[in-house]
Amino acid sequence: MSAIGELQRLNTSTGGPPRKRDTKAALLFLLPWFAGILLITAGPVAASFVLGFTDYNLIQPPEFNGLENIQRMFTDERLHHSLGVTFTYVFVSVPLQLAAALGLAMLLDRGMRGLAFYRSAFYLPSLLGSSVAIAVLWRQIFGAEGLINQMLGFFGIEGTGWISDPDTALSTLIVLNVWTFGAPMVIFLAGLRQIPVMYYEAAQIDGAGRWTQFRRITVPLLSPIIFFNLVLQIIHAFQSFTQAFVVSGGTGGPSDSTMFYTLYLYQRGFHSFDMGYASALAWLLLLIIAAFTAVNFWAAKRWVFYDD
């Protein structure tokens, strides 16, 4: 009885049982996070959904216009063009980026001196690729007097204004996205390290070449990692904005050849002050990304293999 009485005295003096006190402390520490979610994320998301059904110019109060913003999307030619540019960017750059990442990961997986240095060096572009500084540097490299044309001139080849030419401007941004292969490369490298060596040894005994080993062993066992990188990089590519904004000076030029969907959304919202329509465009982008993600998960059942 004395032990029970002592425990009751401690609970009374410290404000309750230990588990109850821990719960209160946890909620107190989580309070800033909940406030951030409500004020910075959930609140603006809900507001953008409501504004998507209004005519709002950031100055006057929003006016409800029903489905007018959605109807405008079907006749907005610049919107359709920006979708085409964005789809081209995603469908070309993401496969090339993943191929480069997987190739370098397999090269590093063989083992070499200074592996930690090379891994960090290759990962660095992923940290800097979306920055304004790299976009400005890219504009200088592919400019009419840039480094690329200087190198071509050394071999007697006359270059062109890669950024100012509508036929090549988008290609420079695709190259920039491929260059940021560091993050998927590190993930691929971690996945390759988990494949047992005995599988390759058994395949060599059976006479399988490197290509057969890659196709029959590496790809199937690495398919969950490939799927993970594919989903993440598609989402990231659809959200690309900084590169096109800086390289084109915010215009999407030349001739709207670099008019990404996000850049067009920005122009509608902050250049034309058509925030209601821009909010509807933002939700369309969400639906597009969700649709591609859902298709990837559906298709994964046919080509992604798990241990279980």
VENUR-V850808 format. One record per backbone hydrogen bond with DSSP energy under -0.5 kcal/mol. NH is the residue of the N-H (numbers start at 1). CO is the residue of the C=O. E is the energy in kcal/mol with one decimal. If there is no record, write none. Layout:
NH,CO,E
NH,CO,E
This chain:
5,1,-2.4
6,2,-2.0
7,3,-2.2
8,4,-2.3
9,5,-1.9
10,6,-2.1
11,7,-2.4
12,8,-2.2
13,9,-2.2
14,10,-2.0
15,11,-0.8
16,11,-2.9
21,17,-2.0
22,18,-2.5
23,19,-2.0
24,20,-1.9
25,21,-2.3
26,22,-2.6
27,23,-2.4
28,24,-2.0
29,25,-2.2
30,26,-2.0
31,27,-0.9
34,30,-2.5
35,31,-2.5
36,32,-2.3
37,33,-2.5
38,34,-2.3
39,35,-2.7
40,36,-2.7
41,36,-1.0
41,37,-0.9
42,37,-3.8
43,38,-1.6
45,41,-2.1
46,42,-2.4
47,43,-2.4
48,44,-2.7
49,45,-1.8
50,46,-1.9
51,47,-2.8
52,48,-1.4
53,50,-1.7
54,51,-1.9
55,63,-2.9
56,54,-0.7
63,55,-1.6
65,53,-2.4
66,53,-0.8
68,65,-1.5
71,67,-2.2
72,68,-2.0
73,69,-1.0
74,70,-0.6
74,71,-0.9
75,71,-0.5
75,72,-1.1
76,72,-0.8
77,75,-1.0
80,76,-1.8
81,77,-2.4
82,78,-2.4
83,79,-2.1
84,80,-2.0
85,81,-2.4
86,82,-2.5
87,83,-2.8
88,84,-2.2
89,85,-2.3
90,86,-2.6
91,87,-3.0
92,88,-1.7
93,89,-2.1
94,90,-1.7
96,92,-1.4
97,93,-2.7
98,94,-2.6
99,95,-2.3
100,96,-2.4
101,97,-2.5
102,98,-2.6
103,99,-2.5
104,100,-2.3
105,101,-2.1
106,102,-2.3
107,103,-1.7
108,104,-2.6
109,105,-1.8
110,106,-0.6
110,107,-0.8
111,108,-1.4
115,112,-0.9
118,114,-2.3
119,115,-2.6
120,116,-2.0
121,117,-2.8
122,118,-2.7
123,119,-1.4
124,120,-1.5
125,121,-0.6
126,123,-1.1
127,123,-0.8
127,124,-1.1
128,124,-1.4
129,125,-2.8
131,128,-1.9
135,131,-1.6
136,132,-2.5
137,133,-2.4
138,134,-2.8
139,135,-1.8
140,136,-1.6
141,137,-2.5
142,138,-2.2
143,140,-0.7
146,143,-1.7
148,141,-1.9
150,146,-1.8
151,147,-2.3
152,148,-2.2
153,149,-2.5
154,150,-1.3
155,151,-0.8
155,152,-0.8
156,153,-1.5
157,152,-2.9
158,156,-0.5
159,157,-0.6
162,142,-0.6
162,160,-1.5
163,142,-1.2
165,161,-1.3
166,164,-0.6
168,165,-1.4
169,165,-2.0
172,168,-1.5
173,169,-1.1
174,170,-2.0
175,171,-2.4
176,172,-1.8
177,173,-2.1
178,174,-2.4
179,175,-2.1
180,176,-0.7
180,177,-0.7
181,179,-1.1
185,181,-1.9
186,182,-2.3
187,183,-1.7
188,184,-2.7
189,185,-2.7
190,186,-2.0
191,187,-1.9
192,188,-2.6
193,189,-1.7
194,191,-1.1
195,192,-1.2
196,194,-0.5
199,196,-1.1
200,196,-0.6
200,197,-0.5
201,197,-2.1
202,198,-2.4
203,199,-2.0
204,200,-2.3
205,201,-1.9
206,202,-1.6
207,204,-1.2
208,203,-2.8
213,209,-2.4
214,210,-2.5
215,211,-2.5
216,212,-2.8
217,213,-2.2
218,213,-2.0
219,214,-2.6
221,217,-2.0
222,218,-1.9
223,219,-0.7
223,220,-0.7
225,222,-0.6
226,222,-2.4
227,223,-2.7
228,224,-2.1
229,225,-2.6
230,226,-2.5
231,227,-2.3
232,228,-2.1
233,229,-2.7
234,230,-2.1
235,231,-2.0
236,232,-2.4
237,233,-2.5
238,234,-2.2
239,235,-1.2
240,237,-1.3
245,241,-2.5
246,242,-2.7
247,243,-2.5
248,244,-2.0
249,246,-0.6
250,244,-0.5
250,245,-1.9
251,248,-0.9
257,254,-1.7
258,252,-2.1
259,256,-1.2
260,258,-1.9
264,260,-2.4
265,261,-2.4
266,262,-2.2
267,263,-2.3
268,264,-2.4
269,265,-2.1
270,266,-3.0
271,266,-0.5
271,267,-1.7
272,267,-2.4
274,268,-3.0
275,56,-1.3
275,273,-0.9
276,56,-1.3
278,274,-2.2
279,275,-2.2
280,276,-1.7
281,277,-2.2
282,278,-2.1
283,279,-1.7
284,280,-1.7
285,281,-2.2
286,282,-1.9
287,283,-2.1
288,284,-2.4
289,285,-2.6
290,286,-2.5
291,287,-2.4
292,288,-2.4
293,289,-2.4
294,290,-2.5
295,291,-2.4
296,292,-2.2
297,293,-2.2
298,294,-2.2
299,295,-2.8
300,296,-1.7
301,297,-0.6
301,298,-0.9
302,299,-1.9
303,299,-0.7
303,300,-0.5
304,300,-2.6
305,220,-0.6
305,303,-0.5
